Amino acid sequence: MSYLGKYPKFYPKYLWTLLAITLIHACGVKKSIPENRYLLKRNSVIVPKKSVSASELKAQILHNPNKRVLFNKLPVFLWAYSLGSSFKHPELNDSIPWRKKLRNKLGEPPILIDTALAAVSAENIGNHLFNLGYFDNRVSYIVTFGKHKAEVDYIVEPGKPYRLNSFFREPADTALKPLIDTLVSQNLAYRLWWPVNLNALNEAKDKLAIELRDRGYYDASPDLFRYEIDTLADKKEGAVFLKLNNPLNQSKFQRYRFGATYLNIICSDIYLENQWPHSYSTKGKHFQLNHYPIKGNIMEQVVTIDSGRWFSQSVTNQTYVALVEMGLFSYVDLHQEVDTLNHFIITKIEAKAIPRIYTQIEPQALYSPQGSSGTNFQTQSQRSFGVAGIVSLNNRNALGNGESLKISSVTSYEAIFKRGDNNNIRYGLQQGFNARLSLPNFSLLDKINVKNSYQRKNTVFSLSYQFENNPNFKRSSLPASISLQYTRPNLSWYYTPVELSFNRNAISAAFLPTLPKLDQDFVKRVFTDQIITAAKFGGLYTNNKNKPGQTYFFGRFGFETSGNLHRLARYLFQDNYNPDSSYQFMGVNYFQYAKIESEIRIKRTIDELNSITFRANFGMAIPYWNSSVIPYDKRYFIGGSNSLRGWRPRGIGPGNTPKSSGSIIDRSGELLIEANLEYRFTLVKNFIESAIFIDAGNIWNLSKEGSASGYGVIQRETFLPEVAMNTGIGFRFDLSLFLFRIDLGLPIRDPSKEFDRRWVMTKNATGNFSNYMRNESAICIGIGYPF
């Protein structure tokens, strides 16, 4: 029985069950195929190497087989259709509800080979190649028939692409030729000796039309542009002539300026009695505010259409986006009228206001085998459960400047007990109050000239108070910050010049002696009254490509430093300054450190049912000068539903720290390296999705000063063996309002174990399969995708 692997009693039972289910469904599929017809099993594209991408051409095929999941192997929707079909009594297929649902909603009928559709697909591939400049391409197809199935091979001979040898601009209005020449020189679609890509040329027409409209030529549109191509077949070259017709019934292009702008805010009658103005007018802008509590000068900043300026489509779009992103209106309607006599564009805007004030209540349930307190000063044998609630009051327009004000209260109450001693229950309370005020287009930002680059700018003020009463400690924190935020379609960044946090901590006198001596010293250093004065800078980029066949990219970068101003002041003004000393501010320790963080996410959407997602995460915190350790709140943690799913939250690391080392405080580090790979596939359309994943990573300390017991200090020789790895499978349920997720994490390598027992899936490490599942696996529950 050795061929069955390490768990001989496990594999046969489940393998035979899986094989039986597969055979039953396979037989049902055969019955659903009519006599003398064939199920389309597979399409393939045969194309010469170093020419066109086969996957790109495959996307042009219109006649595709039934959708499959799990690496394009299992036709689960075809199985569902067959399971719901009665072949002996077909009249029952639509009369019995469960059969009807399987066939019409959850299933997919068999797609049978149709040579007419295959011919259309071959023609579609040829058209796509033609648009890429392969004017002499040839595409054919071959159908291979099996017993009940058929496969189609598309043979592609693209030939050589025609290259652009010359480009001519011929606008009917010759006065535009210098401007057209300038715009063409800036467009890469018109590069000489590149393939004559008709798709790129058509996109270039759209861009040229916008460029003209941004310069006052309101009548410019892509339809007025056309191309004529003169090809040389022997040289595989072509000359392109760009023609620009005049607008209908016009002998030339007319240039327009912005005229008056009219804005009407539709709002509730409850505002009619207040003291806010009914209207506001200035410099060609006429706003009918109808007593809605918004200042006219604020709306003037949002509506960037200025009377007398040349018409610009980009400015028009920017105004529309800015009104929508204020978050004050349920809809915004912007349309423009042409004054042909005076050559003005009149803009009319109608916006319907939504209620300014609203509340949110969000109850939560808590469970953590290791406690969920913010600092987790609990022993390895402790677990907790409890309830939490978030109550918030929101005002979309607090002071009449378009500000967003959110005041929230977060309360959680936990019961903490020791494993095997349920009678000794203690309780922990966490209470937080938060206030956040976001000011759009406000004073601090107006002094920085990025108005044309970024569509949205915010100054954000935040103030919080956090209190935690744990059986082992008490902790209170008062953080406050000011942040500048800039956003444009694919890129945003922030700068926090000041983040001030005062933390007061008190450890239980009875708890501290229960820790090992090294742990006691470490806890005293990081869990002390402290001041953190941080400055932050960061940004993120995303390309927003989520369609089938596209690759989505997300990148995040952040840098943070703290304590430098205090240290600089002492260096400049203190006579007896000692660079090797640690100083205090107002009698409290202040931390001095630097942090750098980065994250990338890449998602390849294979089709509407399958995707592959990758994430890499890195963070490093370095104490210096006034500090030898990183404050606990600024350290890194790993494990849990959004991290290494084979371990519970904060249940692994740093490095090779063993589980028996004592306090949970050890589960933090100064260096984080993590990577996740996940294959996602749909099981039930619009309801159940599954995923197979693998996670790897760990946290480490950079020196023994940052470690409690000396474990987990990163070293070149032990780095790779200390990387934790897990695999697993998960299920995601689309509940309309949110995505509920449950993942089963299965550790592969656990660096907390002895060196020869780290590969935990081996019999030597766990004994048998049931021990492995009971002692090593982890169930993670979450809301939304892990990344």
Order of alpha helices (4+ residues) and beta strands (2+ residues): alpha-beta-alpha-alpha-alpha-alpha-beta-beta-beta-alpha-alpha-beta-beta-beta-beta-beta-alpha-alpha-beta-beta-beta-beta-beta-beta-alpha-beta-beta-beta-alpha-beta-beta-alpha-beta-beta-beta-beta-beta-beta-beta-beta-alpha-alpha-beta
